[in-house]
Amino acid sequence: CSQIGMAKMCSNSRKLWQVRLIIWLLFLGCCRSEVNEFRERDALELAYINTAAYCGHPKTSMESLMDWDCGPPCANVGGLSGVRQILNSDNSDAYALVGRRNGSCIIAFRGTSNFAGWMQDLSSYRSYDLEKLSVDNKTCKHGRVKCRVGRGFLRAYLSISNYIRGNLTEMGCLPGSAPLLVTGHSLGAALAVIAMYDLKQYGYTFLQTYTFGQPRVGNSAFVEAFRAAFGNTTLYRVTHHRDPVVHLPFHNLQ
């Protein structure tokens, strides 16, 4: 993930996370039903891309990530080009990578990596409605209930959302020109879900995707609005029942 003299992975903890994630995916592949169209090969490739998202600034060389030369995570996923790292504009611990592969455009949101990120996660015990993501004054509702998502998740996404859209435009990833593949791990998985809902309003189309260790993002109204927009088979949430993050927030986001 880095320059000469550094380990192949960005850190031992990320290597351990990668091994555990592969085991989870293999378990899901053995136990899945054939009717749900879960494709473990696609999920495994996205797991590697999510691991690669931890490389680059601020801990290692950004050039190694942009050159797609970050060790095993990059080596196990070929064909990625034009990779860019999206940096946050404040202390929200929001980072992402964008790139192109096989005719699609990829966005991968990195998970929590520092104290600010953990505070971002904890602040999501409170929720905000989605007025700041409204396009053409359309309000996200299900019935009479407004959509609400975790405050920390929304703040983190808003800190890089303009950069995400700007870089997609510069890369030629325009609505109608190429489908998006959006993924993320932990905090990044929550941002991926919000990003999909946001970018959908701009006319983007999406490929089936997978998130990893995703916490609960929003209230029941947001869940139903997301299903109405994307259907039930667009996004698969890969989790482990002993991972505490996937059970947060504990209370209903209303």
C-alpha positions as YAML, in Angstrom:
chain: A
units: angstrom
residues:
- id: 1
  name: CYS
  ca: [0.00, 0.00, 0.00]
- id: 2
  name: SER
  ca: [2.94, 2.30, 0.24]
- id: 3
  name: GLN
  ca: [6.53, 3.24, -0.62]
- id: 4
  name: ILE
  ca: [9.72, 1.10, -0.35]
- id: 5
  name: GLY
  ca: [10.35, -0.29, 3.11]
- id: 6
  name: MET
  ca: [6.71, -0.31, 4.21]
- id: 7
  name: ALA
  ca: [4.59, -3.43, 4.67]
- id: 8
  name: LYS
  ca: [2.55, -4.85, 1.83]
- id: 9
  name: MET
  ca: [-0.62, -3.90, 3.62]
- id: 10
  name: CYS
  ca: [-1.18, -0.46, 5.08]
- id: 11
  name: SER
  ca: [-1.27, -1.99, 8.57]
- id: 12
  name: ASN
  ca: [-1.54, -5.34, 10.28]
- id: 13
  name: SER
  ca: [-5.05, -4.50, 11.43]
- id: 14
  name: ARG
  ca: [-6.22, -3.97, 7.86]
- id: 15
  name: LYS
  ca: [-4.62, -7.28, 6.86]
- id: 16
  name: LEU
  ca: [-6.53, -9.03, 9.65]
- id: 17
  name: TRP
  ca: [-9.74, -7.28, 8.55]
- id: 18
  name: GLN
  ca: [-9.16, -8.48, 4.99]
- id: 19
  name: VAL
  ca: [-8.66, -12.11, 6.07]
- id: 20
  name: ARG
  ca: [-11.79, -12.04, 8.23]
- id: 21
  name: LEU
  ca: [-13.78, -10.48, 5.43]
- id: 22
  name: ILE
  ca: [-12.73, -13.18, 2.97]
- id: 23
  name: ILE
  ca: [-13.83, -15.84, 5.47]
- id: 24
  name: TRP
  ca: [-17.23, -14.13, 5.86]
- id: 25
  name: LEU
  ca: [-17.65, -14.00, 2.09]
- id: 26
  name: LEU
  ca: [-16.76, -17.66, 1.67]
- id: 27
  name: PHE
  ca: [-19.29, -18.52, 4.37]
- id: 28
  name: LEU
  ca: [-21.97, -16.51, 2.60]
- id: 29
  name: GLY
  ca: [-21.09, -18.15, -0.69]
- id: 30
  name: CYS
  ca: [-21.55, -21.63, 0.81]
- id: 31
  name: CYS
  ca: [-24.83, -20.83, 2.53]
- id: 32
  name: ARG
  ca: [-26.57, -18.55, 0.07]
- id: 33
  name: SER
  ca: [-29.69, -19.38, -1.86]
- id: 34
  name: GLU
  ca: [-29.31, -19.46, -5.61]
- id: 35
  name: VAL
  ca: [-32.28, -17.15, -6.07]
- id: 36
  name: ASN
  ca: [-30.74, -14.12, -4.37]
- id: 37
  name: GLU
  ca: [-28.06, -13.60, -7.04]
- id: 38
  name: PHE
  ca: [-25.30, -12.98, -4.52]
- id: 39
  name: ARG
  ca: [-22.05, -13.21, -6.49]
- id: 40
  name: GLU
  ca: [-19.16, -13.87, -4.13]
- id: 41
  name: ARG
  ca: [-16.52, -13.14, -6.78]
- id: 42
  name: ASP
  ca: [-17.89, -9.63, -7.25]
- id: 43
  name: ALA
  ca: [-18.15, -9.18, -3.49]
- id: 44
  name: LEU
  ca: [-14.57, -10.34, -2.98]
- id: 45
  name: GLU
  ca: [-13.25, -7.91, -5.59]
- id: 46
  name: LEU
  ca: [-15.09, -5.08, -3.87]
- id: 47
  name: ALA
  ca: [-13.64, -6.24, -0.53]
- id: 48
  name: TYR
  ca: [-10.16, -5.78, -2.01]
- id: 49
  name: ILE
  ca: [-11.11, -2.35, -3.36]
- id: 50
  name: ASN
  ca: [-12.39, -1.38, 0.09]
- id: 51
  name: THR
  ca: [-9.08, -2.50, 1.59]
- id: 52
  name: ALA
  ca: [-7.24, -0.37, -0.95]
- id: 53
  name: ALA
  ca: [-9.34, 2.65, 0.08]
- id: 54
  name: TYR
  ca: [-7.42, 2.68, 3.38]
- id: 55
  name: CYS
  ca: [-4.20, 3.37, 1.48]
- id: 56
  name: GLY
  ca: [-2.99, 6.79, 0.42]
- id: 57
  name: HIS
  ca: [-3.23, 10.05, 2.37]
- id: 58
  name: PRO
  ca: [-2.77, 10.66, 5.26]
- id: 59
  name: LYS
  ca: [-0.83, 7.51, 6.21]
- id: 60
  name: THR
  ca: [0.92, 6.39, 3.02]
- id: 61
  name: SER
  ca: [1.80, 7.60, -0.45]
- id: 62
  name: MET
  ca: [-1.16, 8.91, -2.43]
- id: 63
  name: GLU
  ca: [0.78, 8.13, -5.62]
- id: 64
  name: SER
  ca: [0.81, 4.41, -4.83]
- id: 65
  name: LEU
  ca: [-2.98, 4.44, -4.68]
- id: 66
  name: MET
  ca: [-3.40, 6.55, -7.81]
- id: 67
  name: ASP
  ca: [-1.01, 4.23, -9.68]
- id: 68
  name: TRP
  ca: [-3.00, 1.26, -8.33]
- id: 69
  name: ASP
  ca: [0.19, -0.14, -6.82]
- id: 70
  name: CYS
  ca: [-0.85, -0.64, -3.19]
- id: 71
  name: GLY
  ca: [0.12, -4.26, -2.66]
- id: 72
  name: PRO
  ca: [-2.25, -7.27, -2.52]
- id: 73
  name: PRO
  ca: [-5.53, -5.27, -2.56]
- id: 74
  name: CYS
  ca: [-4.60, -3.61, -5.85]
- id: 75
  name: ALA
  ca: [-2.92, -6.70, -7.28]
- id: 76
  name: ASN
  ca: [-6.08, -8.77, -6.79]
- id: 77
  name: VAL
  ca: [-8.27, -6.37, -8.76]
- id: 78
  name: GLY
  ca: [-6.99, -5.61, -12.24]
- id: 79
  name: GLY
  ca: [-8.21, -3.14, -14.79]
- id: 80
  name: LEU
  ca: [-8.77, -0.15, -12.49]
- id: 81
  name: SER
  ca: [-7.66, 3.11, -14.10]
- id: 82
  name: GLY
  ca: [-7.80, 6.83, -13.44]
- id: 83
  name: VAL
  ca: [-7.84, 6.27, -9.68]
- id: 84
  name: ARG
  ca: [-8.18, 9.40, -7.55]
- id: 85
  name: GLN
  ca: [-8.39, 9.87, -3.81]
- id: 86
  name: ILE
  ca: [-11.10, 12.19, -2.51]
- id: 87
  name: LEU
  ca: [-10.06, 14.03, 0.65]
- id: 88
  name: ASN
  ca: [-12.37, 15.57, 3.21]
- id: 89
  name: SER
  ca: [-12.69, 19.34, 3.62]
- id: 90
  name: ASP
  ca: [-12.88, 19.21, 7.42]
- id: 91
  name: ASN
  ca: [-12.09, 16.82, 10.25]
- id: 92
  name: SER
  ca: [-14.86, 14.36, 9.43]
- id: 93
  name: ASP
  ca: [-12.60, 11.38, 8.53]
- id: 94
  name: ALA
  ca: [-14.43, 11.06, 5.21]
- id: 95
  name: TYR
  ca: [-12.28, 9.67, 2.40]
- id: 96
  name: ALA
  ca: [-13.04, 7.88, -0.84]
- id: 97
  name: LEU
  ca: [-11.44, 6.67, -4.02]
- id: 98
  name: VAL
  ca: [-12.89, 6.92, -7.50]
- id: 99
  name: GLY
  ca: [-11.82, 5.14, -10.64]
- id: 100
  name: ARG
  ca: [-12.96, 3.37, -13.79]
- id: 101
  name: ARG
  ca: [-13.17, -0.35, -14.52]
- id: 102
  name: ASN
  ca: [-14.90, -2.46, -17.16]
- id: 103
  name: GLY
  ca: [-16.98, 0.42, -18.47]
- id: 104
  name: SER
  ca: [-18.25, 1.48, -15.04]
- id: 105
  name: CYS
  ca: [-17.20, 4.14, -12.55]
- id: 106
  name: ILE
  ca: [-16.33, 3.03, -9.02]
- id: 107
  name: ILE
  ca: [-16.65, 4.92, -5.74]
- id: 108
  name: ALA
  ca: [-15.29, 3.28, -2.57]
- id: 109
  name: PHE
  ca: [-15.69, 5.02, 0.79]
- id: 110
  name: ARG
  ca: [-13.10, 4.31, 3.46]
- id: 111
  name: GLY
  ca: [-14.12, 3.34, 6.98]
- id: 112
  name: THR
  ca: [-13.24, 4.95, 10.29]
- id: 113
  name: SER
  ca: [-9.50, 5.35, 10.83]
- id: 114
  name: ASN
  ca: [-9.06, 7.86, 13.66]
- id: 115
  name: PHE
  ca: [-10.71, 9.40, 16.72]
- id: 116
  name: ALA
  ca: [-12.60, 11.94, 14.60]
- id: 117
  name: GLY
  ca: [-14.13, 9.09, 12.66]
- id: 118
  name: TRP
  ca: [-15.30, 7.34, 15.80]
- id: 119
  name: MET
  ca: [-16.87, 10.59, 16.98]
- id: 120
  name: GLN
  ca: [-18.57, 10.81, 13.59]
- id: 121
  name: ASP
  ca: [-20.01, 7.35, 14.12]
- id: 122
  name: LEU
  ca: [-21.17, 8.15, 17.65]
- id: 123
  name: SER
  ca: [-22.81, 11.39, 16.58]
- id: 124
  name: SER
  ca: [-25.04, 9.35, 14.27]
- id: 125
  name: TYR
  ca: [-27.11, 8.36, 17.29]
- id: 126
  name: ARG
  ca: [-28.97, 11.56, 16.42]
- id: 127
  name: SER
  ca: [-30.55, 11.95, 13.01]
- id: 128
  name: TYR
  ca: [-31.13, 14.65, 10.41]
- id: 129
  name: ASP
  ca: [-33.66, 14.74, 7.62]
- id: 130
  name: LEU
  ca: [-32.43, 14.75, 4.04]
- id: 131
  name: GLU
  ca: [-33.37, 18.28, 3.00]
- id: 132
  name: LYS
  ca: [-29.71, 19.08, 2.27]
- id: 133
  name: LEU
  ca: [-29.71, 16.33, -0.37]
- id: 134
  name: SER
  ca: [-32.93, 17.49, -1.98]
- id: 135
  name: VAL
  ca: [-32.79, 18.08, -5.72]
- id: 136
  name: ASP
  ca: [-35.54, 20.18, -7.33]
- id: 137
  name: ASN
  ca: [-37.12, 20.62, -3.89]
- id: 138
  name: LYS
  ca: [-38.13, 16.96, -3.75]
- id: 139
  name: THR
  ca: [-38.53, 15.78, -0.18]
- id: 140
  name: CYS
  ca: [-37.64, 12.23, 0.76]
- id: 141
  name: LYS
  ca: [-40.72, 10.71, 2.39]
- id: 142
  name: HIS
  ca: [-42.47, 7.43, 2.88]
- id: 143
  name: GLY
  ca: [-46.11, 8.16, 3.47]
- id: 144
  name: ARG
  ca: [-46.14, 11.17, 5.76]
- id: 145
  name: VAL
  ca: [-42.84, 10.37, 7.46]
- id: 146
  name: LYS
  ca: [-39.71, 12.23, 6.36]
- id: 147
  name: CYS
  ca: [-36.52, 10.31, 5.67]
- id: 148
  name: ARG
  ca: [-33.87, 10.72, 8.34]
- id: 149
  name: VAL
  ca: [-30.29, 9.44, 8.47]
- id: 150
  name: GLY
  ca: [-27.58, 9.51, 11.14]
- id: 151
  name: ARG
  ca: [-26.28, 13.03, 11.70]
- id: 152
  name: GLY
  ca: [-22.61, 11.99, 11.64]
- id: 153
  name: PHE
  ca: [-23.07, 9.98, 8.46]
- id: 154
  name: LEU
  ca: [-24.75, 12.87, 6.66]
- id: 155
  name: ARG
  ca: [-22.15, 15.40, 7.80]
- id: 156
  name: ALA
  ca: [-19.32, 13.16, 6.66]
- id: 157
  name: TYR
  ca: [-20.88, 12.63, 3.24]
- id: 158
  name: LEU
  ca: [-21.64, 16.32, 2.73]
- id: 159
  name: SER
  ca: [-17.98, 17.15, 3.46]
- id: 160
  name: ILE
  ca: [-16.91, 15.34, 0.26]
- id: 161
  name: SER
  ca: [-20.08, 15.13, -1.85]
- id: 162
  name: ASN
  ca: [-19.15, 18.09, -4.09]
- id: 163
  name: TYR
  ca: [-15.70, 16.59, -4.68]
- id: 164
  name: ILE
  ca: [-17.25, 13.24, -5.53]
- id: 165
  name: ARG
  ca: [-19.53, 14.76, -8.17]
- id: 166
  name: GLY
  ca: [-16.78, 17.03, -9.47]
- id: 167
  name: ASN
  ca: [-14.31, 14.20, -9.94]
- id: 168
  name: LEU
  ca: [-16.92, 12.00, -11.60]
- id: 169
  name: THR
  ca: [-17.57, 14.79, -14.09]
- id: 170
  name: GLU
  ca: [-13.84, 15.30, -14.77]
- id: 171
  name: MET
  ca: [-13.44, 11.56, -15.37]
- id: 172
  name: GLY
  ca: [-16.27, 11.55, -17.88]
- id: 173
  name: CYS
  ca: [-18.55, 9.62, -15.52]
- id: 174
  name: LEU
  ca: [-21.69, 11.52, -16.38]
- id: 175
  name: PRO
  ca: [-25.31, 10.46, -15.83]
- id: 176
  name: GLY
  ca: [-26.28, 8.13, -18.66]
- id: 177
  name: SER
  ca: [-22.70, 7.59, -19.83]
- id: 178
  name: ALA
  ca: [-21.51, 4.92, -17.41]
- id: 179
  name: PRO
  ca: [-23.12, 3.09, -14.48]
- id: 180
  name: LEU
  ca: [-21.79, 3.63, -10.96]
- id: 181
  name: LEU
  ca: [-20.55, 0.94, -8.61]
- id: 182
  name: VAL
  ca: [-20.63, 2.34, -5.07]
- id: 183
  name: THR
  ca: [-19.23, 0.51, -2.05]
- id: 184
  name: GLY
  ca: [-17.77, 1.12, 1.40]
- id: 185
  name: HIS
  ca: [-16.70, -0.39, 4.69]
- id: 186
  name: SER
  ca: [-18.01, 0.51, 8.17]
- id: 187
  name: LEU
  ca: [-18.51, 4.31, 8.26]
- id: 188
  name: GLY
  ca: [-17.77, 4.26, 4.53]
- id: 189
  name: ALA
  ca: [-20.60, 1.79, 3.96]
- id: 190
  name: ALA
  ca: [-23.05, 4.24, 5.49]
- id: 191
  name: LEU
  ca: [-21.68, 6.99, 3.24]
- id: 192
  name: ALA
  ca: [-22.04, 4.68, 0.23]
- id: 193
  name: VAL
  ca: [-25.76, 4.24, 0.90]
- id: 194
  name: ILE
  ca: [-26.32, 8.00, 1.27]
- id: 195
  name: ALA
  ca: [-24.22, 8.64, -1.85]
- id: 196
  name: MET
  ca: [-26.33, 6.23, -3.90]
- id: 197
  name: TYR
  ca: [-29.52, 7.97, -2.85]
- id: 198
  name: ASP
  ca: [-27.99, 11.38, -3.56]
- id: 199
  name: LEU
  ca: [-26.48, 10.53, -6.96]
- id: 200
  name: LYS
  ca: [-29.67, 8.78, -8.04]
- id: 201
  name: GLN
  ca: [-31.36, 12.19, -7.98]
- id: 202
  name: TYR
  ca: [-28.80, 13.45, -10.52]
- id: 203
  name: GLY
  ca: [-29.72, 10.75, -13.02]
- id: 204
  name: TYR
  ca: [-26.97, 8.20, -12.38]
- id: 205
  name: THR
  ca: [-27.63, 4.51, -12.82]
- id: 206
  name: PHE
  ca: [-26.09, 1.82, -10.60]
- id: 207
  name: LEU
  ca: [-24.73, -1.69, -10.79]
- id: 208
  name: GLN
  ca: [-25.47, -4.31, -8.17]
- id: 209
  name: THR
  ca: [-23.09, -3.68, -5.30]
- id: 210
  name: TYR
  ca: [-22.01, -4.78, -1.83]
- id: 211
  name: THR
  ca: [-21.19, -2.95, 1.40]
- id: 212
  name: PHE
  ca: [-19.21, -4.37, 4.32]
- id: 213
  name: GLY
  ca: [-19.81, -3.87, 8.03]
- id: 214
  name: GLN
  ca: [-22.51, -1.30, 7.32]
- id: 215
  name: PRO
  ca: [-24.23, 0.30, 10.34]
- id: 216
  name: ARG
  ca: [-27.89, 1.23, 10.34]
- id: 217
  name: VAL
  ca: [-28.05, 4.33, 8.16]
- id: 218
  name: GLY
  ca: [-31.55, 5.77, 8.54]
- id: 219
  name: ASN
  ca: [-35.09, 5.45, 9.75]
- id: 220
  name: SER
  ca: [-37.78, 3.19, 8.29]
- id: 221
  name: ALA
  ca: [-38.94, 5.95, 5.92]
- id: 222
  name: PHE
  ca: [-35.45, 6.16, 4.41]
- id: 223
  name: VAL
  ca: [-35.32, 2.37, 4.07]
- id: 224
  name: GLU
  ca: [-38.60, 2.30, 2.17]
- id: 225
  name: ALA
  ca: [-37.63, 5.28, -0.01]
- id: 226
  name: PHE
  ca: [-34.33, 3.58, -0.85]
- id: 227
  name: ARG
  ca: [-36.09, 0.35, -1.76]
- id: 228
  name: ALA
  ca: [-38.54, 2.22, -3.95]
- id: 229
  name: ALA
  ca: [-35.67, 3.91, -5.78]
- id: 230
  name: PHE
  ca: [-33.38, 0.90, -6.16]
- id: 231
  name: GLY
  ca: [-35.36, -2.26, -5.54]
- id: 232
  name: ASN
  ca: [-34.42, -5.01, -3.12]
- id: 233
  name: THR
  ca: [-31.55, -6.60, -5.06]
- id: 234
  name: THR
  ca: [-29.30, -3.64, -5.90]
- id: 235
  name: LEU
  ca: [-27.28, -3.56, -2.69]
- id: 236
  name: TYR
  ca: [-26.13, -6.45, -0.49]
- id: 237
  name: ARG
  ca: [-25.08, -5.68, 3.09]
- id: 238
  name: VAL
  ca: [-22.29, -8.08, 4.09]
- id: 239
  name: THR
  ca: [-22.02, -8.22, 7.88]
- id: 240
  name: HIS
  ca: [-20.85, -10.38, 10.75]
- id: 241
  name: HIS
  ca: [-23.18, -10.79, 13.72]
- id: 242
  name: ARG
  ca: [-20.34, -10.20, 16.21]
- id: 243
  name: ASP
  ca: [-19.33, -6.91, 14.65]
- id: 244
  name: PRO
  ca: [-20.79, -4.24, 16.99]
- id: 245
  name: VAL
  ca: [-20.83, -1.58, 14.27]
- id: 246
  name: VAL
  ca: [-23.56, -3.28, 12.25]
- id: 247
  name: HIS
  ca: [-25.94, -3.08, 15.22]
- id: 248
  name: LEU
  ca: [-25.52, 0.69, 15.64]
- id: 249
  name: PRO
  ca: [-27.34, 2.92, 16.32]
- id: 250
  name: PHE
  ca: [-29.21, 0.73, 18.81]
- id: 251
  name: HIS
  ca: [-32.37, 2.84, 18.81]
- id: 252
  name: ASN
  ca: [-34.74, 3.57, 15.94]
- id: 253
  name: LEU
  ca: [-33.65, 6.67, 14.00]
- id: 254
  name: GLN
  ca: [-36.82, 8.76, 14.12]
...
